[in-house]
Amino acid sequence: MAAKAIFYHAGCPVCVSAEQTVANAIDPSKYEVESVHLGTDKSRIAEAEAAGVKSVPALVIDGAAFHINFGAGIADLK
């Protein structure tokens, strides 16, 4: 069974580029990747913050947040 990875983004060009490059490069046999658009799904911002996300785009994998480039700060999405 694949572990879960969550790609948090805000739909900005930096986020879209990161999703196409990073999230899609993850081996689907090892990780099930969920993409969460925090601009349209604000109910998940607290979840992202609890996982350590400070800005988007970010990938949370194995309990660690990895920040990819900089599209927007998490506070800007609230």
C-alpha positions as CSV (number, residue, x, y, z in Angstrom):
1,M,0.0,0.0,0.0
2,A,1.4,3.4,-1.0
3,A,2.0,6.1,1.7
4,K,0.3,9.4,1.3
5,A,1.9,12.7,0.2
6,I,0.0,15.9,0.1
7,F,0.9,18.7,-2.3
8,Y,-0.4,22.1,-1.0
9,H,-0.7,25.0,-3.5
10,A,-2.6,28.1,-4.4
11,G,-3.0,27.7,-8.1
12,C,-0.4,30.4,-8.9
13,P,2.0,29.9,-11.8
14,V,4.8,28.9,-9.4
15,C,2.5,26.4,-7.8
16,V,1.4,24.9,-11.1
17,S,4.9,24.6,-12.3
18,A,6.0,22.9,-9.1
19,E,3.0,20.5,-9.3
20,Q,3.8,19.5,-12.9
21,T,7.5,19.0,-12.1
22,V,7.7,17.7,-8.5
23,A,4.3,16.2,-7.5
24,N,4.0,14.4,-10.9
25,A,7.6,13.0,-10.5
26,I,6.8,11.0,-7.4
27,D,6.7,7.3,-7.8
28,P,3.0,6.4,-7.6
29,S,3.8,2.9,-6.5
30,K,5.4,4.4,-3.3
31,Y,3.2,7.5,-2.7
32,E,-0.4,8.4,-3.4
33,V,-0.2,12.2,-4.1
34,E,-3.2,14.4,-3.1
35,S,-3.2,17.9,-4.5
36,V,-4.9,20.5,-2.3
37,H,-5.6,24.0,-3.6
38,L,-5.7,26.1,-0.5
39,G,-7.0,29.1,-2.4
40,T,-10.3,27.3,-3.0
41,D,-10.2,24.9,-0.1
42,K,-9.5,27.3,2.8
43,S,-10.9,24.7,5.3
44,R,-7.6,22.8,4.9
45,I,-5.3,25.7,5.8
46,A,-5.1,24.8,9.5
47,E,-4.2,21.2,8.4
48,A,-1.4,22.5,6.2
49,E,-0.1,24.7,9.0
50,A,-0.2,21.8,11.5
51,A,1.9,19.8,9.0
52,G,4.5,22.6,9.0
53,V,3.6,24.3,5.8
54,K,4.7,28.0,5.9
55,S,4.3,28.8,2.2
56,V,3.1,27.2,-1.0
57,P,3.8,25.3,-3.0
58,A,4.8,22.7,-0.4
59,L,4.9,18.9,-0.4
60,V,4.2,17.1,2.9
61,I,5.6,13.6,2.7
62,D,6.4,11.2,5.6
63,G,5.3,13.9,8.1
64,A,7.8,16.5,6.8
65,A,7.0,19.7,4.9
66,F,9.2,20.5,2.0
67,H,8.8,24.0,0.6
68,I,9.3,24.3,-3.1
69,N,10.2,27.8,-4.4
70,F,7.8,30.5,-3.1
71,G,4.4,31.3,-4.5
72,A,2.6,32.7,-1.4
73,G,2.9,32.7,2.3
74,I,0.3,30.6,4.2
75,A,-1.0,33.8,6.0
76,D,-1.8,35.3,2.5
77,L,-4.2,32.5,1.9
78,K,-6.4,33.1,5.0
